[in-house]
Amino acid sequence: MPKGPQGQKRPADAIGAAVMVARIATGEIEDNKKSGRVRSGKAGAKARAKSLTGEQRSEIARKAAEARWI
């Protein structure tokens, strides 16, 4: 079975894809499961934000804004 961009299993033919879309639409299967890396990344971001001072967060945000506008 072919793999999608994030490694998910996808049917190769049009009929198989249509059946999969119908199963997702009816709730028979769930398509958007989060990986463990996503969950651990969010937990790490919360822990980091909690440990930073307001001044440190402001400095990080200022640098990020400057990088976007350069």
N, C-alpha and C positions, 0 to 999 in steps of 0.2 A: 504494500500500500504506500503511495507517495506521502511525503511529509510536507507540511505547510511551512511558512516562514519561521515559526517558533518551534518546529518539530512536531506539531500536532498531526494526527493521522487524518487524511482526507481521501475520499474516493477519487479514482482516476477518470471514471466515465461520467457522462452527463446524467444518466439515470440514477446512478449511485449517489451523485451529488444532490439530486433533487430529493431522493429519499432521505438523505441526511438532513437537508434543510427542513423537510416536513417533520422529522423527528424532533429537531431542535424547536420548531415553532409550536409543536404540541406539548413540549416539555418532557417527552419520552427520554431524551438525553440532554445533558447540560454541556454547552459549548465553551463557556468562559470560566474555566476553573483556574484559579491563581496558583502559581507554582510556589514552592517553599521559599525560593529566592526572593520573590516579591514580598511575601509576608515578613521575612527576616530583614529585608531592606527597609520596610516601613517601621519595624520595631527599632532598628538601629537609628533611623532618622529621628524618631521620637526621643530616644535616649540621648542622642547628641544634642538636640535642641534643649532638652531639660538641663544638660550640664553646662551649656553656654550662658554667659551673661548677656544682658540686653545690648551692651556695647559691642560685644563680640558678634552677635547676630546682625547688628546694624552694619558693622564693618564688612561682613561676608556679603550681605545684601547689596551694599554700595559697590563692592568689587564686581559682583555679578551684573549689576545694572550697567556699570562702565563697560564691561566686556560685551554686553549685548549691543551697545551703541557705538562701538568702535568699528 
